Amino acid sequence: MPAGSHKQEPLAYRMAPRTLAEYIGQRHILGEGKMLRRMIESDQMSSIILFGPPGSGKTSLARVIAQNSERPFYRINAVTSGVAEIKAVIADSRNPFICPEGKAIAFIDEIHRFNKAQQDALLPAVEEGSIILIGATTENPFFEVNKALLSRSTVFQLNPLSSEEIGQVLDQALTDPERGYGHLKIELAPQARAFLQEASRGDARVALRALELAVTTTSPNADGLRILSLDIMGDCLQQSPLRYDKDGEGHYDTISAFIKSMRGSDPDAALHYLARMLESGEDPNFIARRLVICAAEDVGLANPQILTLCMSAWDAVRAVGMPEARIILSMAVVLVASSPKSNSAYLAIDEALSDVRKGKIGEVPFHLRNAPVKGMADLSYGEGYLYSHDYPMHVSKQEYLPEALRGKVYYVPGDLGYEKQIQTWLEKIEPYLGR
């Protein structure tokens, strides 16, 4: 590593963003024109509380604020800092030589752990504005933070980073020659990258820690290249990457077993393969799409509501995202696997398509044709058509198939679930069809 660099610090610490331009994620609160971004850029901060899971960028955002502000910045740990330290910070904020503007920024990590004495010491300074509070917590502040402090702060919720955003974090670390590994020759295998992006579960620190461990424990080859494979990355994350390649055999084997388990009415096996796919980083939208197909192809008319439910599940998966999407997918999988099955609609359309492709079509009967122009009516278009609602059972005795296909049967109803009712109805109206 380059001489004189501070590479002994952990990679996650070195790669902490220094500016908003380097900060990745949380566009819902830091996008162009958003209030928090305007506050930071104009150095007009008010007290805020950052609420989000580990590795979502709370501390990093506090550092960016510190870098961008002319005001003194103090970091206070809610667990290790006592009342005396808090009072010393407040005293500094009121010292015109240290704080000419009479304001200082106090970043309090794990603010949900603040005890009553600490809160009582800090509150007057926050209330009068000499201390601009930036609190960070993984716990819901509306339950865990002192109500008086909460009422004087704006709460911003941070979300887990997306897979794509984790990828951007990795790219920064791999290309930055000063703070990261841009000075080294590293090849991060596509499978290893995809696995790391998903397995880190939105936590940038986890991703960078695993990358650092992989780089520092992998020897370069004869060409000086460090090749970070899927197995190496799995070992560094202490997670066993399943033999699952989104573009290879593992992908097709698993999705095949998943579909066949649902078709075979085994919800336990179907849930097992669902878990394998999710844990391996499969796109939840791909799984939802396969569920919709299975609902139509294998459940079909035995329980036609399943198709609607699977479409609703797909919409919910897109709206919610992982990790909660796993629950929605699980519900849909159990419904499909546990439902009575029928492939009659699937067989019917395929047989009809087969006849059409072989040229077995015939002419559309004249009485079924439309006659939007008067001259067409003169050619017998629409002549003799019977309006079904004018007849008993709302069924008229007329032929609908072309003459060449008269008597052809494509749809043969099954005897399970709702399809049994279809079968009963078709038998009931058979005398009225006139065929």
C-alpha positions, 0 to 999 in steps of 0.5 A: 500500500502507498507509503504515508497513507493511513491504511491501518484504518478500516476500509469502511471508515476510510471510505466514509463520504466527505461530501454530499456528492460522495454520499450514496443512497437516501435520495428520498431525503437528500435528492436535489431540492429536498429539505435536508440537502438544502439545510446542509448545503446552506449550512443552516442546520436545525436539530435532527434525528436520523433513524435507520438500520445499521449501515444505512449512512447515519454516521456518514451523513453526520460527518458530511454535515460536519465537513460542510459546516463552519460551526464546531462539531462535537461527537457524543456517545450516549453510552460512554459520555457523561453529563460533565462532557455534555456540559463542557460542549454546551459551555464551548457553544456559549464561548464567543472565541470558540463559537462566534455564532453561539452555535455548535453541532453535537452529534449523539450516536445511539441517542435512544440510550440517553439517560434522563440526566443526560437529556436534562443537561442537554435539553436547555441548550437545544431549546435555546439553539446554542446546540444543534442536535444531530441524533442517530438511532436504530430504534424508532425515536417516537418510542425511544427518545425523550419527547422534549428532545423529539419535539424540538427535532425533525426526524428523518428516516434512512432506508437500507441501501438497495443492491444497486447502491451497495454496488456503487459503494463497492465501486467507490472502494475498488476505484479510489486509489487513496482511500480504497483499492484503486492502486491494486489490481483486483477482479471481483467476479460477477457472481461474487459481486452479486452475492455481496450486494444481496447478502450485505442486506443494505448494510454498507459497512458489512459489504465493505468489511467483507470486501476488505477481508477478501482483498487483504487475505487473497494473494495476487497471482503472477500478474499481480491480480487478486481474483475475488471469487464467489467462494472467497466472498462467501467465506469472508461474509461467513455465509455459504453462497448457495450453488445458484447462478442467476444465468446458469444451471443452479438458477434453472434447476431451482426455479424448475423444482420450485414450480414443480413443487407448487404444481405437485401441491407440496407447500413445504418443498415450494417454500424451501426453494423459495428460500433458496432463491431469496437467500441467493439473491434472486430478483423477487419480481422474477419469482412473482412473475413465475407465481402468476404463470403457475397460477394460470397454468397449473391452478387455472380454473380450479381456483381462478381467484388465485391468479388475481391474488398472485397479481396482487402479490406481485404488485405488493412485492414491487411496492414493498421490496425486500426483505418484507417482500419475502412474506408476501411471496410466502403467502402466494406460494402457499396459496398456489401450492395448496390450491386444487389444480387444473390445466384445462385452460392451458391444454385448451388454448394450446390445442386451439393454437395447434389447429390454427397453426396447421391451417384448420380454421375455416371461415367465420360463420356469416351470422357471427360477422359484423356489418358496420356498413350497409352493403355488408348487410346486403351480403348476409353479414350478420344475417340470422344471428340470435341474441343469446339474452333473448333465449332461455338460460341466455343460450341460443341454439346456433353454431359458433365454430367455423363449419370446418371445425363443427363439433370440435371440443377444446375445453374439457373441464376438470372435476376439482374446485370451482371447475366442478361448478363450470362442468355442472353449468355446461352440462345444464345448458347443453340441451339449449346449445343445439349442437 
